[in-house]
């Protein structure tokens, strides 16, 4: 559903430290957060918006819109990053390294491998 925004699966799901209430976290890359909001509106998905403050390798912290909703019983957080963040992603709070996450193909490969 969010393929146009270069989704990357990030966060605890990748580190096998899943806490159910935390759900799924995706980094999306868009020219404008409104582009993602329009996608949610078109699909009639109700959401709440908040801000996530993320750290970057240059030592700066930046605030990014985070659109949250529930799919079934799974909480979903969409962190909307600028397109340029694909080359310089924010740092992971868990590893302190750039949080590149997994793209769609990598997630499919992981699911297929059973890991």
N, C-alpha and C positions, 0 to 999 in steps of 0.2 A: 504493500500500500504506500510506502514511503520511499520507494526505489529512486524516484527522481531527486531525492535529497541525499543520496549517497550514505544511507544509514550504516552506522557502525555499532555493533553490540559492545557495550562497555560495562565496567563495574563488577560487582560481586559474582555474577554468573560465570565470569571467566576464571575466577580464582577459587571456585568450589567452596565458597563461603556463603552459600545462599541462605538468606533469611526471607521466608515467604512474603512477609509484608512489604519488603523492599521491592519485589517484583523485577521488572525488566527496565533497563536504562539504555536508551539509544542516543547517540550523537547524530544529529541531522545537520546538513550543510545547506544553507539557503542564502540567497541574496537579501532576503528580508524575512523576519519571523511571520509576517502576514501571509507569506506563501504557504507555510505549514498550517496556519490557522484556516486558510481557505480550504485546504484539503480536509481538515477535520469538519468544517462546516458542510462541505459537499457530501461527506459521508455520514452526516448527522451524528457525529460523536461529541457528546458533551465533555468539556475539559475545564480544568482550572489552570490558571497561569500564576507562576511565581518566578523568582529569579534564583539562579544558581551562580555562586561565585567560584570560579575555577582559577587555579594558578597555572602559569606558563613558565617555560624554561628561562625566559628573560627576567624572571623574578616578579613580574607584574601579576596582579589579580584582575580578572575581568568578569563582569556580570553578564549572564546570558539568560534569555527567556527559557523557561522550562514549562512545557505544556503537559499536564498530567491527566490521565483518565484511567478507567478500569475496563479491561477486556475480560469478560467472564468474571473470574474472581482474582485476576492478576493485575496488580497496579503497573501502569506503564508511564515512564517519564521520558519525554522527548526534549532533549537539550538542544536548542537551536543555535548552532555556531555559524560564524561567517564562513563563506566558501574557502577563504585563505587558510582556515584552520585545518584543512585537509593535509597541508604540508607541515604545519606546526601545531599539532594538537595540544590540548591542555594536559597537565600532568595528572597521573593517577594518584588519588589520595592513598591508595594501598601500597604502590610500588615507588612513588616519586619519579617515575619515568613517563615520557610522553605516552598518553593513553590512545594508542592507535585503534584498539578494538578489533573486531572481526567484521568483515563485510559479508554480504549475503552468501556468496559462494563459500567462504570460510565457515560460516555457521552451518550451511548444508553439509559440508565435508565433515565437520565435527559431529553432527547428528548421525550421519551415515556410518561413522566409525564407531559409534556407541560409547565414546569417551565422555 
